Amino acid sequence: MRFFKLDGLAGEAAGGLSYGQQKLLDAAMAFMGGPRLVLLDEPAGGVNLTMLADLKERLTAINRERHATFVVIEHNMEFVMSLCARVVVMAEGRVLAEGRPDEIRANPAVIEAYLGH
């Protein structure tokens, strides 16, 4: 709880937390057992910018300090691009592109699929 800056809420029921706090709690529970790999499904969905920054900071620290890897399924591309060293883009159930965030941003197939030009 402390690592995710939720220690002040330890006595609260999870259902009483804000949506962003619940997302942080979800991440905290996922990493509680010290796994080497965690799948995060839409961790940024519906989270305000302050909580999103906290989540990114915590995930980055876990990756750096605990050498844990996470797979992020997410539609918030700014969050993904600022968090991940390697990105896999899928469209219609198939891999469209793989690479570093800068490569993905410049990939014509990704631009066509998601921006339409």
N, CA, C and O atoms as a Tinker XYZ file with bonds, in Angstrom:
   468  protein
     1  N      0.836000   -1.190000    0.000000    73     2
     2  CA     0.000000    0.000000    0.000000    64     1     3
     3  C      0.880000    1.253000    0.000000    63     2     4     5
     4  O      0.594000    2.219000   -0.707000    81     3
     5  N      1.942000    1.230000    0.790000    73     3     6
     6  CA     2.821000    2.399000    0.867000    64     5     7
     7  C      3.492000    2.666000   -0.476000    63     6     8     9
     8  O      3.583000    3.813000   -0.913000    81     7
     9  N      3.962000    1.605000   -1.125000    73     7    10
    10  CA     4.658000    1.761000   -2.404000    64     9    11
    11  C      3.766000    2.439000   -3.439000    63    10    12    13
    12  O      4.250000    3.215000   -4.263000    81    11
    13  N      2.467000    2.152000   -3.401000    73    11    14
    14  CA     1.519000    2.752000   -4.336000    64    13    15
    15  C      0.838000    4.001000   -3.772000    63    14    16    17
    16  O     -0.150000    4.487000   -4.321000    81    15
    17  N      1.384000    4.507000   -2.671000    73    15    18
    18  CA     0.899000    5.742000   -2.037000    64    17    19
    19  C     -0.567000    5.624000   -1.603000    63    18    20    21
    20  O     -1.334000    6.583000   -1.684000    81    19
    21  N     -0.932000    4.433000   -1.146000    73    19    22
    22  CA    -2.291000    4.188000   -0.694000    64    21    23
    23  C     -2.351000    3.858000    0.794000    63    22    24    25
    24  O     -3.414000    3.507000    1.306000    81    23
    25  N     -1.215000    3.966000    1.495000    73    23    26
    26  CA    -1.186000    3.563000    2.897000    64    25    27
    27  C     -2.148000    4.364000    3.766000    63    26    28    29
    28  O     -2.624000    3.847000    4.777000    81    27
    29  N     -2.448000    5.604000    3.408000    73    27    30
    30  CA    -3.399000    6.409000    4.163000    64    29    31
    31  C     -4.835000    5.941000    3.996000    63    30    32    33
    32  O     -5.726000    6.399000    4.711000    81    31
    33  N     -5.064000    5.041000    3.067000    73    31    34
    34  CA    -6.413000    4.533000    2.792000    64    33    35
    35  C     -6.569000    3.071000    3.198000    63    34    36    37
    36  O     -7.558000    2.434000    2.835000    81    35
    37  N     -5.620000    2.538000    3.937000    73    35    38
    38  CA    -5.609000    1.113000    4.271000    64    37    39
    39  C     -6.867000    0.659000    4.997000    63    38    40    41
    40  O     -7.264000   -0.497000    4.851000    81    39
    41  N     -7.494000    1.508000    5.755000    73    39    42
    42  CA    -8.690000    1.126000    6.495000    64    41    43
    43  C     -9.980000    1.291000    5.724000    63    42    44    45
    44  O    -11.051000    0.948000    6.226000    81    43
    45  N     -9.896000    1.813000    4.508000    73    43    46
    46  CA   -11.093000    2.069000    3.705000    64    45    47
    47  C    -11.501000    0.833000    2.914000    63    46    48    49
    48  O    -10.657000    0.022000    2.533000    81    47
    49  N    -12.789000    0.695000    2.674000    73    47    50
    50  CA   -13.266000   -0.368000    1.795000    64    49    51
    51  C    -12.893000   -0.019000    0.357000    63    50    52    53
    52  O    -12.979000    1.143000   -0.040000    81    51
    53  N    -12.482000   -1.008000   -0.418000    73    51    54
    54  CA   -12.065000   -0.765000   -1.802000    64    53    55
    55  C    -13.167000   -0.082000   -2.600000    63    54    56    57
    56  O    -12.883000    0.769000   -3.443000    81    55
    57  N    -14.414000   -0.441000   -2.345000    73    55    58
    58  CA   -15.540000    0.150000   -3.069000    64    57    59
    59  C    -15.738000    1.622000   -2.769000    63    58    60    61
    60  O    -16.414000    2.319000   -3.525000    81    59
    61  N    -15.164000    2.106000   -1.683000    73    59    62
    62  CA   -15.280000    3.512000   -1.319000    64    61    63
    63  C    -14.174000    4.389000   -1.883000    63    62    64    65
    64  O    -14.202000    5.608000   -1.717000    81    63
    65  N    -13.203000    3.780000   -2.548000    73    63    66
    66  CA   -12.102000    4.546000   -3.129000    64    65    67
    67  C    -12.524000    5.155000   -4.453000    63    66    68    69
    68  O    -13.460000    4.680000   -5.097000    81    67
    69  N    -11.832000    6.204000   -4.853000    73    67    70
    70  CA   -12.089000    6.781000   -6.168000    64    69    71
    71  C    -11.688000    5.766000   -7.234000    63    70    72    73
    72  O    -10.979000    4.799000   -6.952000    81    71
    73  N    -12.148000    5.996000   -8.453000    73    71    74
    74  CA   -11.831000    5.066000   -9.538000    64    73    75
    75  C    -10.318000    4.968000   -9.745000    63    74    76    77
    76  O     -9.789000    3.872000   -9.929000    81    75
    77  N     -9.631000    6.093000   -9.716000    73    75    78
    78  CA    -8.177000    6.100000   -9.877000    64    77    79
    79  C     -7.481000    5.357000   -8.747000    63    78    80    81
    80  O     -6.518000    4.627000   -8.981000    81    79
    81  N     -7.964000    5.540000   -7.524000    73    79    82
    82  CA    -7.387000    4.822000   -6.386000    64    81    83
    83  C     -7.636000    3.323000   -6.517000    63    82    84    85
    84  O     -6.786000    2.517000   -6.142000    81    83
    85  N     -8.797000    2.949000   -7.047000    73    83    86
    86  CA    -9.080000    1.534000   -7.264000    64    85    87
    87  C     -8.128000    0.940000   -8.299000    63    86    88    89
    88  O     -7.706000   -0.209000   -8.166000    81    87
    89  N     -7.789000    1.713000   -9.327000    73    87    90
    90  CA    -6.837000    1.240000  -10.341000    64    89    91
    91  C     -5.450000    1.045000   -9.715000    63    90    92    93
    92  O     -4.771000    0.060000  -10.004000    81    91
    93  N     -5.036000    1.981000   -8.862000    73    91    94
    94  CA    -3.761000    1.830000   -8.162000    64    93    95
    95  C     -3.794000    0.603000   -7.258000    63    94    96    97
    96  O     -2.819000   -0.145000   -7.184000    81    95
    97  N     -4.916000    0.396000   -6.571000    73    95    98
    98  CA    -5.066000   -0.773000   -5.710000    64    97    99
    99  C     -4.993000   -2.057000   -6.522000    63    98   100   101
   100  O     -4.363000   -3.023000   -6.092000    81    99
   101  N     -5.624000   -2.080000   -7.685000    73    99   102
   102  CA    -5.541000   -3.244000   -8.575000    64   101   103
   103  C     -4.084000   -3.562000   -8.912000    63   102   104   105
   104  O     -3.657000   -4.715000   -8.850000    81   103
   105  N     -3.335000   -2.528000   -9.268000    73   103   106
   106  CA    -1.924000   -2.719000   -9.605000    64   105   107
   107  C     -1.147000   -3.203000   -8.384000    63   106   108   109
   108  O     -0.308000   -4.098000   -8.495000    81   107
   109  N     -1.420000   -2.623000   -7.235000    73   107   110
   110  CA    -0.738000   -3.034000   -6.001000    64   109   111
   111  C     -1.001000   -4.508000   -5.706000    63   110   112   113
   112  O     -0.083000   -5.248000   -5.351000    81   111
   113  N     -2.248000   -4.930000   -5.853000    73   111   114
   114  CA    -2.583000   -6.340000   -5.600000    64   113   115
   115  C     -1.882000   -7.253000   -6.599000    63   114   116   117
   116  O     -1.424000   -8.337000   -6.238000    81   115
   117  N     -1.796000   -6.821000   -7.846000    73   115   118
   118  CA    -1.155000   -7.637000   -8.877000    64   117   119
   119  C      0.323000   -7.857000   -8.580000    63   118   120   121
   120  O      0.857000   -8.929000   -8.863000    81   119
   121  N      0.981000   -6.865000   -8.017000    73   119   122
   122  CA     2.418000   -6.955000   -7.768000    64   121   123
   123  C      2.760000   -7.401000   -6.348000    63   122   124   125
   124  O      3.936000   -7.557000   -6.019000    81   123
   125  N      1.749000   -7.607000   -5.503000    73   123   126
   126  CA     1.959000   -7.918000   -4.097000    64   125   127
   127  C      2.802000   -9.174000   -3.880000    63   126   128   129
   128  O      3.622000   -9.208000   -2.963000    81   127
   129  N      2.622000  -10.176000   -4.683000    73   127   130
   130  CA     3.355000  -11.426000   -4.504000    64   129   131
   131  C      4.732000  -11.438000   -5.144000    63   130   132   133
   132  O      5.408000  -12.467000   -5.134000    81   131
   133  N      5.155000  -10.316000   -5.698000    73   131   134
   134  CA     6.478000  -10.237000   -6.311000    64   133   135
   135  C      6.619000  -10.969000   -7.636000    63   134   136   137
   136  O      7.663000  -11.570000   -7.890000    81   135
   137  N      5.602000  -10.936000   -8.485000    73   135   138
   138  CA     5.717000  -11.656000   -9.759000    64   137   139
   139  C      6.743000  -11.008000  -10.679000    63   138   140   141
   140  O      7.067000   -9.827000  -10.549000    81   139
   141  N      7.239000  -11.802000  -11.601000    73   139   142
   142  CA     8.185000  -11.298000  -12.595000    64   141   143
   143  C      7.455000  -10.753000  -13.818000    63   142   144   145
   144  O      8.022000   -9.963000  -14.572000    81   143
   145  N      6.192000  -11.167000  -14.026000    73   143   146
   146  CA     5.419000  -10.750000  -15.186000    64   145   147
   147  C      3.969000  -10.528000  -14.766000    63   146   148   149
   148  O      3.374000  -11.367000  -14.090000    81   147
   149  N      3.408000   -9.390000  -15.171000    73   147   150
   150  CA     2.010000   -9.072000  -14.862000    64   149   151
   151  C      1.355000   -8.509000  -16.112000    63   150   152   153
   152  O      1.945000   -7.684000  -16.810000    81   151
   153  N      0.141000   -8.951000  -16.395000    73   151   154
   154  CA    -0.657000   -8.424000  -17.484000    64   153   155
   155  C     -1.570000   -7.346000  -16.923000    63   154   156   157
   156  O     -2.320000   -7.595000  -15.980000    81   155
   157  N     -1.511000   -6.149000  -17.497000    73   155   158
   158  CA    -2.356000   -5.029000  -17.067000    64   157   159
   159  C     -3.317000   -4.697000  -18.201000    63   158   160   161
   160  O     -2.894000   -4.288000  -19.283000    81   159
   161  N     -4.600000   -4.872000  -17.952000    73   159   162
   162  CA    -5.621000   -4.633000  -18.961000    64   161   163
   163  C     -6.261000   -3.272000  -18.724000    63   162   164   165
   164  O     -6.979000   -3.080000  -17.743000    81   163
   165  N     -6.002000   -2.335000  -19.620000    73   163   166
   166  CA    -6.550000   -0.976000  -19.565000    64   165   167
   167  C     -6.314000   -0.284000  -18.215000    63   166   168   169
   168  O     -7.264000    0.218000  -17.614000    81   167
   169  N     -5.071000   -0.250000  -17.730000    73   167   170
   170  CA    -4.832000    0.391000  -16.431000    64   169   171
   171  C     -5.098000    1.899000  -16.437000    63   170   172   173
   172  O     -5.346000    2.480000  -15.380000    81   171
   173  N     -5.051000    2.530000  -17.590000    73   171   174
   174  CA    -5.255000    3.980000  -17.668000    64   173   175
   175  C     -6.711000    4.365000  -17.925000    63   174   176   177
   176  O     -7.065000    5.542000  -17.848000    81   175
   177  N     -7.543000    3.388000  -18.227000    73   175   178
   178  CA    -8.929000    3.660000  -18.576000    64   177   179
   179  C     -9.692000    4.392000  -17.492000    63   178   180   181
   180  O     -9.845000    3.875000  -16.385000    81   179
   181  N    -10.174000    5.587000  -17.790000    73   179   182
   182  CA   -10.990000    6.356000  -16.862000    64   181   183
   183  C    -10.247000    6.980000  -15.697000    63   182   184   185
   184  O    -10.873000    7.462000  -14.753000    81   183
   185  N     -8.931000    6.979000  -15.748000    73   183   186
   186  CA    -8.122000    7.499000  -14.639000    64   185   187
   187  C     -7.712000    8.942000  -14.937000    63   186   188   189
   188  O     -7.282000    9.256000  -16.046000    81   187
   189  N     -7.850000    9.820000  -13.930000    73   187   190
   190  CA    -7.482000   11.222000  -14.144000    64   189   191
   191  C     -5.965000   11.365000  -14.280000    63   190   192   193
   192  O     -5.215000   10.452000  -13.935000    81   191
   193  N     -5.528000   12.497000  -14.777000    73   191   194
   194  CA    -4.108000   12.699000  -15.098000    64   193   195
   195  C     -3.194000   12.571000  -13.890000    63   194   196   197
   196  O     -2.076000   12.072000  -14.016000    81   195
   197  N     -3.647000   13.010000  -12.725000    73   195   198
   198  CA    -2.817000   12.909000  -11.518000    64   197   199
   199  C     -2.601000   11.449000  -11.140000    63   198   200   201
   200  O     -1.472000   11.032000  -10.880000    81   199
   201  N     -3.674000   10.680000  -11.109000    73   199   202
   202  CA    -3.568000    9.259000  -10.778000    64   201   203
   203  C     -2.788000    8.513000  -11.854000    63   202   204   205
   204  O     -2.052000    7.575000  -11.549000    81   203
   205  N     -2.944000    8.918000  -13.096000    73   203   206
   206  CA    -2.226000    8.294000  -14.197000    64   205   207
   207  C     -0.723000    8.504000  -14.038000    63   206   208   209
   208  O      0.065000    7.587000  -14.273000    81   207
   209  N     -0.333000    9.698000  -13.645000    73   207   210
   210  CA     1.084000    9.977000  -13.400000    64   209   211
   211  C      1.613000    9.131000  -12.247000    63   210   212   213
   212  O      2.731000    8.620000  -12.313000    81   211
   213  N      0.811000    8.980000  -11.187000    73   211   214
   214  CA     1.207000    8.131000  -10.058000    64   213   215
   215  C      1.374000    6.680000  -10.506000    63   214   216   217
   216  O      2.340000    6.017000  -10.128000    81   215
   217  N      0.440000    6.194000  -11.306000    73   215   218
   218  CA     0.501000    4.821000  -11.784000    64   217   219
   219  C      1.745000    4.603000  -12.640000    63   218   220   221
   220  O      2.457000    3.613000  -12.474000    81   219
   221  N      1.996000    5.526000  -13.547000    73   219   222
   222  CA     3.185000    5.422000  -14.403000    64   221   223
   223  C      4.462000    5.420000  -13.561000    63   222   224   225
   224  O      5.375000    4.633000  -13.809000    81   223
   225  N      4.516000    6.294000  -12.578000    73   223   226
   226  CA     5.687000    6.373000  -11.694000    64   225   227
   227  C      5.907000    5.050000  -10.954000    63   226   228   229
   228  O      7.039000    4.575000  -10.857000    81   227
   229  N      4.846000    4.462000  -10.441000    73   227   230
   230  CA     4.951000    3.212000   -9.692000    64   229   231
   231  C      5.346000    2.054000  -10.613000    63   230   232   233
   232  O      6.198000    1.245000  -10.248000    81   231
   233  N      4.751000    1.965000  -11.779000    73   231   234
   234  CA     5.088000    0.891000  -12.708000    64   233   235
   235  C      6.539000    0.995000  -13.172000    63   234   236   237
   236  O      7.238000   -0.012000  -13.280000    81   235
   237  N      6.978000    2.206000  -13.440000    73   235   238
   238  CA     8.373000    2.427000  -13.844000    64   237   239
   239  C      9.321000    1.998000  -12.728000    63   238   240   241
   240  O     10.350000    1.374000  -12.988000    81   239
   241  N      8.974000    2.330000  -11.493000    73   239   242
   242  CA     9.807000    1.954000  -10.347000    64   241   243
   243  C      9.843000    0.437000  -10.167000    63   242   244   245
   244  O     10.899000   -0.126000   -9.879000    81   243
   245  N      8.707000   -0.223000  -10.332000    73   243   246
   246  CA     8.669000   -1.683000  -10.209000    64   245   247
   247  C      9.555000   -2.321000  -11.265000    63   246   248   249
   248  O     10.304000   -3.254000  -10.976000    81   247
   249  N      9.470000   -1.821000  -12.479000    73   247   250
   250  CA    10.293000   -2.347000  -13.561000    64   249   251
   251  C     11.772000   -2.153000  -13.262000    63   250   252   253
   252  O     12.574000   -3.068000  -13.453000    81   251
   253  N     12.129000   -0.977000  -12.800000    73   251   254
   254  CA    13.529000   -0.629000  -12.539000    64   253   255
   255  C     14.074000   -1.336000  -11.296000    63   254   256   257
   256  O     15.162000   -1.910000  -11.339000    81   255
   257  N     13.332000   -1.298000  -10.199000    73   255   258
   258  CA    13.837000   -1.782000   -8.910000    64   257   259
   259  C     13.631000   -3.276000   -8.696000    63   258   260   261
   260  O     14.466000   -3.933000   -8.075000    81   259
   261  N     12.545000   -3.810000   -9.195000    73   259   262
   262  CA    12.227000   -5.219000   -8.953000    64   261   263
   263  C     12.403000   -6.074000  -10.196000    63   262   264   265
   264  O     12.183000   -7.285000  -10.167000    81   263
   265  N     12.796000   -5.441000  -11.275000    73   263   266
   266  CA    13.031000   -6.133000  -12.550000    64   265   267
   267  C     11.809000   -6.928000  -13.002000    63   266   268   269
   268  O     11.934000   -7.994000  -13.605000    81   267
   269  N     10.643000   -6.400000  -12.705000    73   267   270
   270  CA     9.396000   -7.030000  -13.137000    64   269   271
   271  C      9.033000   -6.498000  -14.519000    63   270   272   273
   272  O      9.316000   -5.350000  -14.863000    81   271
   273  N      8.416000   -7.344000  -15.273000    73   271   274
   274  CA     7.953000   -6.987000  -16.606000    64   273   275
   275  C      6.438000   -6.928000  -16.583000    63   274   276   277
   276  O      5.792000   -7.718000  -15.894000    81   275
   277  N      5.877000   -6.008000  -17.323000    73   275   278
   278  CA     4.427000   -5.956000  -17.440000    64   277   279
   279  C      4.050000   -5.830000  -18.905000    63   278   280   281
   280  O      4.720000   -5.170000  -19.699000    81   279
   281  N      2.959000   -6.487000  -19.223000    73   279   282
   282  CA     2.363000   -6.404000  -20.544000    64   281   283
   283  C      1.136000   -5.524000  -20.375000    63   282   284   285
   284  O      0.273000   -5.809000  -19.545000    81   283
   285  N      1.055000   -4.462000  -21.154000    73   283   286
   286  CA    -0.022000   -3.493000  -21.005000    64   285   287
   287  C     -0.918000   -3.537000  -22.233000    63   286   288   289
   288  O     -0.464000   -3.310000  -23.354000    81   287
   289  N     -2.190000   -3.831000  -22.012000    73   287   290
   290  CA    -3.185000   -3.718000  -23.071000    64   289   291
   291  C     -3.899000   -2.405000  -22.800000    63   290   292   293
   292  O     -4.570000   -2.258000  -21.779000    81   291
   293  N     -3.755000   -1.457000  -23.707000    73   291   294
   294  CA    -4.200000   -0.088000  -23.400000    64   293   295
   295  C     -4.500000    0.678000  -24.676000    63   294   296   297
   296  O     -3.815000    0.513000  -25.686000    81   295
   297  N     -5.527000    1.515000  -24.624000    73   295   298
   298  CA    -5.871000    2.386000  -25.746000    64   297   299
   299  C     -5.292000    3.790000  -25.596000    63   298   300   301
   300  O     -5.252000    4.547000  -26.567000    81   299
   301  N     -4.847000    4.144000  -24.405000    73   299   302
   302  CA    -4.249000    5.464000  -24.178000    64   301   303
   303  C     -2.804000    5.410000  -24.673000    63   302   304   305
   304  O     -1.897000    5.012000  -23.942000    81   303
   305  N     -2.611000    5.817000  -25.922000    73   303   306
   306  CA    -1.301000    5.685000  -26.550000    64   305   307
   307  C     -0.235000    6.566000  -25.913000    63   306   308   309
   308  O      0.933000    6.176000  -25.883000    81   307
   309  N     -0.594000    7.728000  -25.410000    73   307   310
   310  CA     0.406000    8.569000  -24.745000    64   309   311
   311  C      0.944000    7.876000  -23.501000    63   310   312   313
   312  O      2.142000    7.920000  -23.224000    81   311
   313  N      0.050000    7.235000  -22.753000    73   311   314
   314  CA     0.459000    6.471000  -21.570000    64   313   315
   315  C      1.403000    5.347000  -21.979000    63   314   316   317
   316  O      2.471000    5.183000  -21.389000    81   315
   317  N      1.013000    4.578000  -22.984000    73   315   318
   318  CA     1.831000    3.458000  -23.441000    64   317   319
   319  C      3.185000    3.942000  -23.935000    63   318   320   321
   320  O      4.220000    3.397000  -23.552000    81   319
   321  N      3.183000    4.957000  -24.779000    73   319   322
   322  CA     4.430000    5.436000  -25.373000    64   321   323
   323  C      5.388000    6.010000  -24.332000    63   322   324   325
   324  O      6.606000    5.930000  -24.496000    81   323
   325  N      4.844000    6.584000  -23.270000    73   323   326
   326  CA     5.707000    7.151000  -22.238000    64   325   327
   327  C      6.170000    6.098000  -21.234000    63   326   328   329
   328  O      7.100000    6.340000  -20.465000    81   327
   329  N      5.534000    4.949000  -21.238000    73   327   330
   330  CA     5.817000    3.914000  -20.245000    64   329   331
   331  C      6.660000    2.773000  -20.796000    63   330   332   333
   332  O      7.546000    2.262000  -20.110000    81   331
   333  N      6.389000    2.380000  -22.016000    73   331   334
   334  CA     6.948000    1.132000  -22.554000    64   333   335
   335  C      8.146000    1.364000  -23.454000    63   334   336   337
   336  O      8.196000    2.330000  -24.216000    81   335
   337  N      9.115000    0.456000  -23.351000    73   335   338
   338  CA    10.301000    0.511000  -24.207000    64   337   339
   339  C     10.038000   -0.165000  -25.547000    63   338   340   341
   340  O     10.669000    0.166000  -26.551000    81   339
   341  N      9.111000   -1.106000  -25.558000    73   339   342
   342  CA     8.760000   -1.841000  -26.771000    64   341   343
   343  C      7.245000   -1.893000  -26.869000    63   342   344   345
   344  O      6.559000   -2.157000  -25.882000    81   343
   345  N      6.731000   -1.642000  -28.054000    73   343   346
   346  CA     5.293000   -1.577000  -28.273000    64   345   347
   347  C      4.920000   -2.536000  -29.406000    63   346   348   349
   348  O      5.604000   -2.607000  -30.427000    81   347
   349  N      3.833000   -3.266000  -29.208000    73   347   350
   350  CA     3.256000   -4.101000  -30.254000    64   349   351
   351  C      1.870000   -3.538000  -30.524000    63   350   352   353
   352  O      1.046000   -3.448000  -29.614000    81   351
   353  N      1.613000   -3.162000  -31.759000    73   351   354
   354  CA     0.318000   -2.610000  -32.150000    64   353   355
   355  C     -0.460000   -3.688000  -32.886000    63   354   356   357
   356  O      0.047000   -4.341000  -33.798000    81   355
   357  N     -1.710000   -3.854000  -32.461000    73   355   358
   358  CA    -2.576000   -4.832000  -33.121000    64   357   359
   359  C     -3.764000   -4.115000  -33.737000    63   358   360   361
   360  O     -4.232000   -3.098000  -33.226000    81   359
   361  N     -4.237000   -4.658000  -34.834000    73   359   362
   362  CA    -5.440000   -4.149000  -35.490000    64   361   363
   363  C     -6.181000   -5.343000  -36.062000    63   362   364   365
   364  O     -5.598000   -6.176000  -36.755000    81   363
   365  N     -7.462000   -5.418000  -35.767000    73   363   366
   366  CA    -8.312000   -6.488000  -36.268000    64   365   367
   367  C     -7.736000   -7.874000  -35.976000    63   366   368   369
   368  O     -7.790000   -8.772000  -36.816000    81   367
   369  N     -7.181000   -8.032000  -34.762000    73   367   370
   370  CA    -6.701000   -9.332000  -34.311000    64   369   371
   371  C     -5.351000   -9.770000  -34.826000    63   370   372   373
   372  O     -4.958000  -10.918000  -34.617000    81   371
   373  N     -4.632000   -8.891000  -35.492000    73   371   374
   374  CA    -3.303000   -9.279000  -35.978000    64   373   375
   375  C     -2.282000   -8.209000  -35.614000    63   374   376   377
   376  O     -2.619000   -7.041000  -35.420000    81   375
   377  N     -1.024000   -8.638000  -35.527000    73   375   378
   378  CA     0.055000   -7.703000  -35.215000    64   377   379
   379  C      0.289000   -6.827000  -36.435000    63   378   380   381
   380  O      0.518000   -7.312000  -37.543000    81   379
   381  N      0.224000   -5.536000  -36.201000    73   379   382
   382  CA     0.400000   -4.555000  -37.267000    64   381   383
   383  C      1.830000   -4.025000  -37.292000    63   382   384   385
   384  O      2.404000   -3.798000  -38.357000    81   383
   385  N      2.401000   -3.829000  -36.087000    73   383   386
   386  CA     3.753000   -3.286000  -35.999000    64   385   387
   387  C      4.337000   -3.592000  -34.628000    63   386   388   389
   388  O      3.609000   -3.752000  -33.648000    81   387
   389  N      5.663000   -3.670000  -34.575000    73   387   390
   390  CA     6.391000   -3.850000  -33.327000    64   389   391
   391  C      7.604000   -2.943000  -33.357000    63   390   392   393
   392  O      8.209000   -2.736000  -34.408000    81   391
   393  N      7.964000   -2.394000  -32.181000    73   391   394
   394  CA     9.171000   -1.586000  -32.115000    64   393   395
   395  C      9.175000   -0.613000  -30.960000    63   394   396   397
   396  O      8.333000   -0.667000  -30.064000    81   395
   397  N     10.145000    0.277000  -31.007000    73   395   398
   398  CA    10.251000    1.337000  -29.999000    64   397   399
   399  C      9.128000    2.346000  -30.230000    63   398   400   401
   400  O      8.603000    2.445000  -31.340000    81   399
   401  N      8.757000    3.091000  -29.196000    73   399   402
   402  CA     7.686000    4.074000  -29.363000    64   401   403
   403  C      7.901000    5.032000  -30.536000    63   402   404   405
   404  O      6.949000    5.345000  -31.251000    81   403
   405  N      9.135000    5.505000  -30.749000    73   403   406
   406  CA     9.374000    6.430000  -31.859000    64   405   407
   407  C      9.162000    5.753000  -33.209000    63   406   408   409
   408  O      8.701000    6.391000  -34.155000    81   407
   409  N      9.492000    4.475000  -33.306000    73   407   410
   410  CA     9.264000    3.735000  -34.546000    64   409   411
   411  C      7.764000    3.540000  -34.793000    63   410   412   413
   412  O      7.292000    3.647000  -35.924000    81   411
   413  N      7.038000    3.257000  -33.737000    73   411   414
   414  CA     5.592000    3.043000  -33.858000    64   413   415
   415  C      4.894000    4.335000  -34.273000    63   414   416   417
   416  O      4.009000    4.312000  -35.127000    81   415
   417  N      5.282000    5.455000  -33.679000    73   415   418
   418  CA     4.674000    6.749000  -34.029000    64   417   419
   419  C      4.850000    7.077000  -35.509000    63   418   420   421
   420  O      3.987000    7.716000  -36.111000    81   419
   421  N      5.958000    6.644000  -36.092000    73   419   422
   422  CA     6.267000    6.975000  -37.484000    64   421   423
   423  C      5.867000    5.875000  -38.468000    63   422   424   425
   424  O      6.063000    6.030000  -39.673000    81   423
   425  N      5.318000    4.784000  -37.980000    73   423   426
   426  CA     4.999000    3.643000  -38.838000    64   425   427
   427  C      3.777000    3.952000  -39.702000    63   426   428   429
   428  O      2.699000    4.219000  -39.171000    81   427
   429  N      3.933000    3.919000  -41.034000    73   427   430
   430  CA     2.815000    4.247000  -41.931000    64   429   431
   431  C      1.588000    3.340000  -41.741000    63   430   432   433
   432  O      0.457000    3.812000  -41.849000    81   431
   433  N      1.798000    2.052000  -41.463000    73   431   434
   434  CA     0.665000    1.138000  -41.274000    64   433   435
   435  C     -0.125000    1.497000  -40.019000    63   434   436   437
   436  O     -1.352000    1.398000  -40.008000    81   435
   437  N      0.571000    1.911000  -38.967000    73   435   438
   438  CA    -0.097000    2.312000  -37.725000    64   437   439
   439  C     -0.865000    3.611000  -37.951000    63   438   440   441
   440  O     -2.005000    3.755000  -37.511000    81   439
   441  N     -0.237000    4.536000  -38.630000    73   439   442
   442  CA    -0.899000    5.818000  -38.915000    64   441   443
   443  C     -2.151000    5.587000  -39.753000    63   442   444   445
   444  O     -3.201000    6.168000  -39.475000    81   443
   445  N     -2.049000    4.764000  -40.751000    73   443   446
   446  CA    -3.219000    4.469000  -41.603000    64   445   447
   447  C     -4.333000    3.794000  -40.810000    63   446   448   449
   448  O     -5.500000    4.164000  -40.936000    81   447
   449  N     -3.978000    2.813000  -40.000000    73   447   450
   450  CA    -4.990000    2.055000  -39.256000    64   449   451
   451  C     -5.689000    2.897000  -38.199000    63   450   452   453
   452  O     -6.888000    2.738000  -37.971000    81   451
   453  N     -4.950000    3.789000  -37.554000    73   451   454
   454  CA    -5.527000    4.507000  -36.422000    64   453   455
   455  C     -5.869000    5.971000  -36.692000    63   454   456   457
   456  O     -6.644000    6.580000  -35.954000    81   455
   457  N     -5.292000    6.526000  -37.746000    73   455   458
   458  CA    -5.594000    7.916000  -38.072000    64   457   459
   459  C     -6.295000    8.057000  -39.422000    63   458   460   461
   460  O     -6.887000    9.094000  -39.722000    81   459
   461  N     -6.220000    7.010000  -40.222000    73   459   462
   462  CA    -6.937000    7.001000  -41.479000    64   461   463
   463  C     -6.301000    7.787000  -42.608000    63   462   464   465
   464  O     -6.974000    8.111000  -43.586000    81   463
   465  N     -5.032000    8.099000  -42.495000    73   463   466
   466  CA    -4.353000    8.754000  -43.609000    64   465   467
   467  C     -2.893000    8.423000  -43.649000    63   466   468
   468  O     -2.177000    8.897000  -44.531000    81   467
